[in-house]
Amino acid sequence: MSANDEHLVIVGNGMAGHRLLERVLAHPHRPRHITILGDEPETAYNRILLSPWLAGEMDRSALTLRERDWYTAQGVTLIAGERVTAIDRQARTLTTDQQRRLGYDQLVLATGSQAARPGVPGDDLDGIHTFRDLRDGERLARLADTGGRAVVLGGGLLGLEAAEGLRKRGMTVSVVHRGPHLMNRQLDATAAGMLADELRARGLDVITGARLAHYGAGDDGRHVANVALEDGTTLATDGVVEAIGIVPHIDLAKTLDLATGRGIQVDAYLSTHDPRISALGECCEFEGTTYGLIEPIWRQVEVLAARLCGDTPAPYRELPCATKLKVSGISLYAFGPITPAPEHDVLTYHDPQQGDYRRLLLRDGRLEGAVLYGDTAAGPWYFQCALAGQDLSAGRQALLFGEHDAQPLLDTPDTLSEEAA
Ligand SMILES: Cc1cc2nc3c(=O)[nH]c(=O)nc-3n(C[C@H](O)[C@H](O)[C@H](O)COP(=O)(O)OP(=O)(O)OC[C@H]3O[C@@H](n4cnc5c(N)ncnc54)[C@H](O)[C@@H]3O)c2cc1C
């Protein structure tokens, strides 16, 4: 195995940073010296699994991606529990909050994002939580141990997973969502209505089209005791979870005069305008897009790992991304636009008895968007058809029933033309 002599430093030992490390280590021309540095005290863990862990569906140990001795065995220096506070681009050094100084040849910023805050009166009260990391998860689990009531702000993926987790741990939970219906970035009104019905049947209180006005304190003046909405509704509560969006960590990049928008701006090879500094994951921005799901981040990792090891990879490009909800017993799958354009051919199947709903948006015979609720088995096939830009016109009449029914129709024209030839 040959290695290059550069010192690669990855800042952020989260999902993107860790995956990058794994991919670089698997490369025959990996940098000889690698340091990964994160402000969370533990080794890398699977953030996505925080939701099923909160819901009591898995052990804490299942979240760990690698133990400490793995880093040693790979010749990687792990610095856990230290925050990078300054970077000197000229000297090519960084400094941590524990005054450690480190040189680099290549630096990767994989600092992720933080929970967005609503910025309303009372948001500094105790008992207001976010759901971003293990410590948040542990705080929420302790809150749930007390029983009582919780209000979750945000009826998107994260908010609903947090709400279900708290409910399953015994709390009475209200979800307050600003949009007209739950998951309005991923679902149409019909699928969202089915989702809301299912969650209500489980005991969640779902309030949509509602705006937060302020938080109110209890008798001690310190702990949140109620959530006031703009329409005058007041919800009594023992704790709040804010899940209203994310804000990329760009503070470090700003101090370096790197180009930033919502995220740290990178090119299609994940490089900032300083060729020694790259960024990826939720902290980066590519062609105006920032990220909140893992699938595009995995594709960024492949590009950056190859480049850091001396290859010339194909550039990163934006592709549609599919959404799933990790709430057991609820199956939904969606990608593409939510609102049909006038030129879309809209195919719909709805069986309220079975709890099945499918809506496909086609443009010129090509699938651009799908919303599936209930039986979502065909979701990945639809997604592949959309990515491939496949003309599905010949299978249109059977498309709603999935690959098994549609594929014979799609195969027919080719078979006929082969026979004719
Ligand atoms: C509860 C939950 C469930 C999710 N479920 C899904 C899902 O089902 N599907 C999906 O696609 N996505 C899901 N996501 C989103 C997914 O986890 C993120 O997109 C992904 O973690 C982003 O990876 P990242 O490395 O960019 O950021 P992160 O994973 O947040 O990692 C960034 C790391 O950098 C550290 N850091 C920040 N600043 C510094 C600094 N200055 N110095 C040192 N370290 C620093 C942070 O503490 C953190 O450890 C979920 C997220 C959460 C919170």
PDBQT file of the ligand as one rigid body, heavy atoms in Angstrom, charges set to zero:
ROOT
HETATM    1  C1  LIG A 501     -32.608  12.670  15.234  1.00  0.00    +0.000 C 
HETATM    2  C2  LIG A 501     -32.201  12.762  13.789  1.00  0.00    +0.000 A 
HETATM    3  C3  LIG A 501     -32.708  11.848  12.871  1.00  0.00    +0.000 A 
HETATM    4  C4  LIG A 501     -32.344  11.926  11.529  1.00  0.00    +0.000 A 
HETATM    5  N1  LIG A 501     -32.856  11.020  10.654  1.00  0.00    +0.000 NA
HETATM    6  C5  LIG A 501     -32.499  11.078   9.358  1.00  0.00    +0.000 A 
HETATM    7  C6  LIG A 501     -32.992  10.127   8.419  1.00  0.00    +0.000 A 
HETATM    8  O1  LIG A 501     -33.791   9.249   8.745  1.00  0.00    +0.000 OA
HETATM    9  N2  LIG A 501     -32.563  10.208   7.131  1.00  0.00    +0.000 N 
HETATM   10  C7  LIG A 501     -31.678  11.164   6.718  1.00  0.00    +0.000 A 
HETATM   11  O2  LIG A 501     -31.315  11.187   5.544  1.00  0.00    +0.000 OA
HETATM   12  N3  LIG A 501     -31.197  12.092   7.592  1.00  0.00    +0.000 NA
HETATM   13  C8  LIG A 501     -31.583  12.071   8.887  1.00  0.00    +0.000 A 
HETATM   14  N4  LIG A 501     -31.086  12.998   9.766  1.00  0.00    +0.000 N 
HETATM   15  C9  LIG A 501     -30.155  14.022   9.269  1.00  0.00    +0.000 C 
HETATM   16  C10 LIG A 501     -28.718  13.479   9.254  1.00  0.00    +0.000 C 
HETATM   17  O3  LIG A 501     -28.397  12.947  10.503  1.00  0.00    +0.000 OA
HETATM   18  C11 LIG A 501     -27.776  14.611   8.895  1.00  0.00    +0.000 C 
HETATM   19  O4  LIG A 501     -28.063  15.012   7.567  1.00  0.00    +0.000 OA
HETATM   20  C12 LIG A 501     -26.312  14.213   9.021  1.00  0.00    +0.000 C 
HETATM   21  O5  LIG A 501     -26.001  13.860  10.340  1.00  0.00    +0.000 OA
HETATM   22  C13 LIG A 501     -25.415  15.363   8.579  1.00  0.00    +0.000 C 
HETATM   23  O6  LIG A 501     -24.077  14.978   8.738  1.00  0.00    +0.000 OA
HETATM   24  P1  LIG A 501     -22.942  16.067   9.055  1.00  0.00    +0.000 P 
HETATM   25  O7  LIG A 501     -21.705  15.297   9.320  1.00  0.00    +0.000 OA
HETATM   26  O8  LIG A 501     -22.966  17.108   8.027  1.00  0.00    +0.000 OA
HETATM   27  O9  LIG A 501     -23.417  16.752  10.406  1.00  0.00    +0.000 OA
HETATM   28  P2  LIG A 501     -23.409  16.098  11.846  1.00  0.00    +0.000 P 
HETATM   29  O10 LIG A 501     -23.763  14.659  11.769  1.00  0.00    +0.000 OA
HETATM   30  O11 LIG A 501     -24.233  16.991  12.698  1.00  0.00    +0.000 OA
HETATM   31  O12 LIG A 501     -21.894  16.179  12.312  1.00  0.00    +0.000 OA
HETATM   32  C14 LIG A 501     -21.222  17.392  12.531  1.00  0.00    +0.000 C 
HETATM   33  C15 LIG A 501     -20.300  17.196  13.710  1.00  0.00    +0.000 C 
HETATM   34  O13 LIG A 501     -19.378  18.280  13.781  1.00  0.00    +0.000 OA
HETATM   35  C16 LIG A 501     -19.265  18.699  15.133  1.00  0.00    +0.000 C 
HETATM   36  N5  LIG A 501     -18.775  20.086  15.148  1.00  0.00    +0.000 N 
HETATM   37  C17 LIG A 501     -19.436  21.213  14.777  1.00  0.00    +0.000 A 
HETATM   38  N6  LIG A 501     -18.632  22.292  14.897  1.00  0.00    +0.000 NA
HETATM   39  C18 LIG A 501     -17.443  21.847  15.360  1.00  0.00    +0.000 A 
HETATM   40  C19 LIG A 501     -16.204  22.491  15.688  1.00  0.00    +0.000 A 
HETATM   41  N7  LIG A 501     -16.029  23.809  15.546  1.00  0.00    +0.000 N 
HETATM   42  N8  LIG A 501     -15.186  21.724  16.162  1.00  0.00    +0.000 NA
HETATM   43  C20 LIG A 501     -15.341  20.374  16.298  1.00  0.00    +0.000 A 
HETATM   44  N9  LIG A 501     -16.485  19.716  15.991  1.00  0.00    +0.000 NA
HETATM   45  C21 LIG A 501     -17.520  20.443  15.525  1.00  0.00    +0.000 A 
HETATM   46  C22 LIG A 501     -20.681  18.524  15.655  1.00  0.00    +0.000 C 
HETATM   47  O14 LIG A 501     -20.746  18.501  17.050  1.00  0.00    +0.000 OA
HETATM   48  C23 LIG A 501     -21.038  17.176  15.034  1.00  0.00    +0.000 C 
HETATM   49  O15 LIG A 501     -20.571  16.120  15.824  1.00  0.00    +0.000 OA
HETATM   50  C24 LIG A 501     -31.448  12.948  11.102  1.00  0.00    +0.000 A 
HETATM   51  C25 LIG A 501     -30.947  13.878  12.025  1.00  0.00    +0.000 A 
HETATM   52  C26 LIG A 501     -31.317  13.788  13.354  1.00  0.00    +0.000 A 
HETATM   53  C27 LIG A 501     -30.768  14.801  14.334  1.00  0.00    +0.000 C 
ENDROOT
TORSDOF 0
